Every structure is written in C-alpha cells, then in structure tokens.
Amino acid sequence: MKKRFATTVLVTSLMLAAPAFAGIKEGRTAFNKGDFATALREWTPAAEQGNASLQYQLGELYRKGLGTPVNLEQAANWYRKAAEQGYADAQLNLGQLYEKGNGVAQDLNTAASWYRKAAEQGNTVAQTHLATLYQSGRVQQMDVTGAAYWYRKAAKSGNAQAQTSLAEMVQNGSGAPASPAQAATLFRKAAEQGVAQAQYNLGVLYQQGRGVEKSPVEAAKWFRRAGEQGYADAQSALATMFHNGVGVPQDYAAAADWFAKAADQGDADAQFSLAQMYQQGRGVEQDYVSAANWYRKAAVQGHPNAQAILGNLYQSGLGVPKDPAQAAVWHRRATEQLAASWFVKAAEQGDANAQYSLGQMLEKGQGTAQDLTDAAMWYNKAANQGHAGAQTSLAQLYEKGNELPQDYTQAASWYSKAAAQGDAQAQASLAALYAKGSGVPFDLKKAFQLNQQAAAQDNVAAQVALAGQYYNGQGTEQNFEQAANWYRKAARSGNADAQFSLGGLYENGQGVKQSYDEAVAWYRRAAAQYNVGGLNNLGVMYYYGQGVPKDAIVSYALHNLARAQGDTLAANNLAQLEQDMNRAQLARAQDLSRRMNVPGKLLAEIERYVVYVRPALMGRPAKVAKAAAQDKTASKQAPAASKSAKASKMKAAAGQAVTELSSQLNAIVAGEGTPAK
C-alpha cells in the first residue's frame, strides 16, 4: 500500500508539472507576439508556484500595464516574491517603487535596503541608485564615501551614469580626493557612451583647461554633441562660443539659433542673450518686441540684468507700451536680485548685517525663492554674532514653528538676547511669552516692564498690550487713564484693536469723559478695518441711536459683517434684529451689507445709505448738512471742495441705488406697503 501511495503522488506531480511547463512556453510565445494578456494568464500559475523569473515578469506586466491595466500594488507584490528569492532585477525594481512611493508607502530606507541586495549581486543600476541615495542624504546612512564606493563599482562595469556621477564627486573632492584629471577620464568614458551631461562637463573641462589641456575647439566639439541631444546648458555654451568666435568661427546667426534652442527650454541666460541679439539686430532682424518678450521670460525667472533692461524698455516704450509703473516694478526686482547676490557674497564672508539681510530676503521671498530653512541658517549665523534683528527673527521662527520645530524656550532665549540690546520687537514678543508662560515662567510684572520698554519705542503691539494691562490691572495697578493714553497712541497708528478699545472707554466714560460721538468716531475707524469688535459696537450704537441716527438696517448690516467672521455675539444680535424687522428691511440690510463688504467702502456705503437712500425711500429730502455734521471724523479729514464733489457723486449714486433697490424689493415684497420706520 505504501508503494502504491508513493507512485500515485509521483504521477500526480508529473501531471501538475506538465501544464505549468506548457504554460511557460506558451506564455513566452504569446509575449513575443505582443499578446501580453495571454502571457499574463499562462505565466501566473508557474509564478504562483515560485518561479522567480516569471514573478519578475508579472511584476513588469503589471507595472507597465501590458495585457492588464496598470496595477502598481500587484507589481510590488510580484517583485517582492521574486526579490525575496534573490532575483536582482526584481530587487532593483522593488527598490524603485519604495523610493517613489508607487504601489507601496514611500520608504527610502527600505528602498536603499533592496538596492543594496541587488547591488551586492553586481547590478550596476542598483549600485548607481544606492549611491545616489547615499549622496543625497535622504536616508539614514548619508555617506558620500559610501556613495563614491558604489558609483566606482558601477563605473568600473561601464555604467555611464555612474561614471558621470563619480566624475562630479571626484571633480569636487566629495567622497574622494579631488582630481580633475580623473574626472576628465570618467567624463570622457560616459561622454563616449552618449551621456549628454558628461559631454557638457567634459566640454567645460576643456574650456577651462582643468584635468586636460585647454582646448576651445575640443570644448565646442563636446558642447555640440550634448547640444544636439537637447542639453540646454551645452546649447547656451556653444551659442556663446559662436557669438564670441572662440573654438568656432564667429557666426551670429548660429549663435542666435543655439541660444533659441536653449531659451525654448527655459534657460534664463540664453533667453537674456537671445533678447540682446534681437535688440541689437545681430544674427536676427532687429526686433524690440521679440527682445522684450525674451527679456520678460528671463526676468520672470529672476535674471537681474533682464529685469533691469526690461524696466528700461518700459520706461522708453521700446517693444512694449511706455509704462513708468511697470518700469519701476522691474527696476525694483532687479535691485532686489542684485542685492540678494551681494548679500550672499558678503554673508559667506561672515558679515552679520549681510547675513541678517539675506535671511530676510529668503524668509520673504524677495529677490530669491522663499526658503525658511536657509533663512533660519543665516539668521542663526548673524544671531551668534550678536545681531539683534537676527536674534529677533530667529526667535520668531522658533515661536511660530515655521520650518524649525516650534520651541518656545529657544524663542524666549533669543528674544531675551535681542531685548537686552533694546530691540523693541523682541521686548514686545518676550512680554507676550511672559504673559502666557510660554518658554518662560508666567510673570505679568515682567511682561509689564517689557511692554513699557517697547511701547516707549513706539512699538504698537506693546502699546496695545500695555494698555490692556493697565485696564485690567495685570502686573500693575488698574489705571483707566493710562489705558486710554496707550490705546490712543496705538489707535492713532491705525491699530484696529486699539481703536475699538478706545471707543469702548469713551462709550463707558472710563479714563476719559464719556462721549458717544468720540466712541462712534473710534468704532468707525475700527469697523472700517472690519474689526469684529468695532463692527459689533458700532452696530449697537446704530441700534440705540447713540452718537448716530437710530437705524436697525445699518445695525444689521454691521453685525452681519461681524457674523461672517464667525462671531457668536454678532449672531445673537442678528437673531434679535431679525425678529424686529420685516422682509423689506431685511432685504435692504443685506444689500447694504454686500455693498459694505468691499475694502475701503464700508464707511462710504453707510453714509450713502443714511444720508441719501433712507430719506429717498421715505419720501424725504436728503439732509446733507446734518449728515455731514454727524460724521465729524469724515468732515475733519475731507477738504470742503472734495466734500462737495463727493456729495454730488453720492447723490447721483444714491438715485441709481434707489432705483435698483426698488426693483429688487418689488420682487421680494410684492404688494407690501411702506417699510416700518
């Protein structure tokens, strides 16, 4: 029985193996004919039985979408099965999926692990990818020496990309001793295999005479080979050689042609040079419009000389409409770019002021791309040299947690250093940290002292904070007069919170003589900046008719703007107002709110409604003189002549508004009588 049982198993195994083998052969035949769906179907059983080669092939089919929709998850699954059996190509491809996060969660360390497995089997592409990861520092094992090691292994096997990358490392002395001659040898090997980047770099070495004998002719030859492959830097370099007649006979037409090839690829230097040729009429017909077009393309990319010349063209009207405003814009950009360039040079030489200025330009993206990490680096260099502005800016980055990890202790430390040097912003910011107990012990008296120092230097934020401390008796004795004094200083500087708070003091007679007129004047200034408190309180004044005509519609419109900012008090007040208003009044109030919700228009729209629209709707003449008298703030600020002109315009606008409003209301309140007064 045992013998029969064994025989049965053997026969069964053979029966299973035969179709699998046939499937492999049929799958290969189908694959060669381009019938990938059949190949996928025929190979799957054998792959499921552990055939590593077919597992890899299935991964390829799923990754490339051959015979099946692209499915990177399935590709990763099959690559993994083959990779775990030591199949080098599958290990390479699985590493690529992990590096890019395709079909699997991105994991650079796992990618490096799979690259290493394939690299150790001699896969030159995996060796190159592994070296690139090591060189980039994007994995834990950042190691330029290790990168050079794997590049060298791949380079010895003839991998052109590895030869190019190793040549660059050798050229710069990164991970290996600097050797221009060795770099030239490696670049040449890759260049002869057609790598455009290597061809260009070899051309540069010939141009400079580094590692090889200087030869403009050889430089031009390699630039041309790379340029013919579309390598923009090489095209621009060759164009310059044609323009100057170095290494090739001078030929402006050829120079323009090569500059155009690079310019079309977005090379800013080539765009600038091509623009110059159009402006001068060299190698092309003189054409200021084309010149301006190419200058603009380079200028947008931050080319300072292009920005300066484009500004000149706008100033003179050559190739573009004469536009002094545009001229000023481009001249300013050019100045910023050149300033950034100068600051870089000075900062690298250790100049603290330049380091601070460069940090500001990097933080704000002025004259250069915004980069908060680099900004922090330069601030740190200047801060360590005792630059107060840099210390404050670095502290702000730590406080906000922009690029740097949020760290109130570090922020407080740097603010303290700058505050000790009398920096008002640092004093105000450090005071705020003491008031919250962030990074320093909670200490209102210390906050008060710092706010006093900063406020005395006209720091508006400190003035507002100091006024609040006086008002609430925090860190000092309560003193409404002092609160009013500091709120007034900040309010006159345009601070909306201070304007709102000062209005509250006048409304309640705290620290100042009670005056609804003064309260309204300051609430109006705050509301004009869409300050929630100012909108609400001015709305309340209109509701009760305190310092202004009583008007529920204006009150509603103001509260409506505050509610739009998420204010719950405004929402509650609106709920009450809606109970007291009819449909027509609500429609008018919402129309007024829409008109007011345009920057700079809020006060003008209130005046237009109160002085002209409301009397017109009620059949009464507009009382311009009385309305102007009520608006004391506006009458003080506007000259009599302009006020008269403004009144005429507003009266005309009011007539049109009444017509528009009437047609709107007819649709909403058809048949309704005169609105309630």
Buried (B, 14 or more C-beta within 10 A) or exposed (E): EEEEEEEEEEEEEEEEEEEBEEBBEBBBEBBEEEBBEBBBBBBBBBBBEEBBBBBBBBBBBBBEEBBBEBBBEBBBBBBBBBBBBEBBBBBBBBBBBBBEEBBBEEBBEBBBBBBBBBBBBEBBBBBBBBBBBBBEEBBEEEBBEBBBBBBBBBBEEEBBBBBBBBBBBBBEEBBBEEBBEBBBBBBBBBBBBEBBBBBBBBBBBBBEEBBBEEBBEBBBBBBBBBBBBEBBBBBBBBBBBBBEEBBBEEBBEBBBBBBBBBBBBEBBBBBBBBBBBBBEEBBBEEBBEBBBBBBBBBBBBBBBBBBBBBBBBBBEEBBBEEBEEBBEBBBBBBBBBBBBBEBBEBBEEEBBBBBBBBBBBBBEEBBBEEBBEBBBBBBBBBBBBEBBBBBBBBBBBBBEEBBBEEBBEBBBBBBBBBBEBEBBBBBBBBBBBBBEEBBBEEBBEBBBBBBBBBBEBEBBBBBBBBBBBBBEEBBBEEBBEBBBBBBBBBBBBEBBBBBBBBBBBBBEEBBBEEBBEBBBBBBBBBBBBBBBBBBBBBBBBBBEEBBBEEBBBBBBBBBBBBBBEEBEBBEEBBEEBEEEBEEBBBBBBBBBBEBBBEEEEBBBBBBBBBBBBBBBBEEEEBBBEEBBEBBBBBEEEBEEEEBEEBBEEBBEBBEEBBEEBEEBBEEEBEEEEEBEE
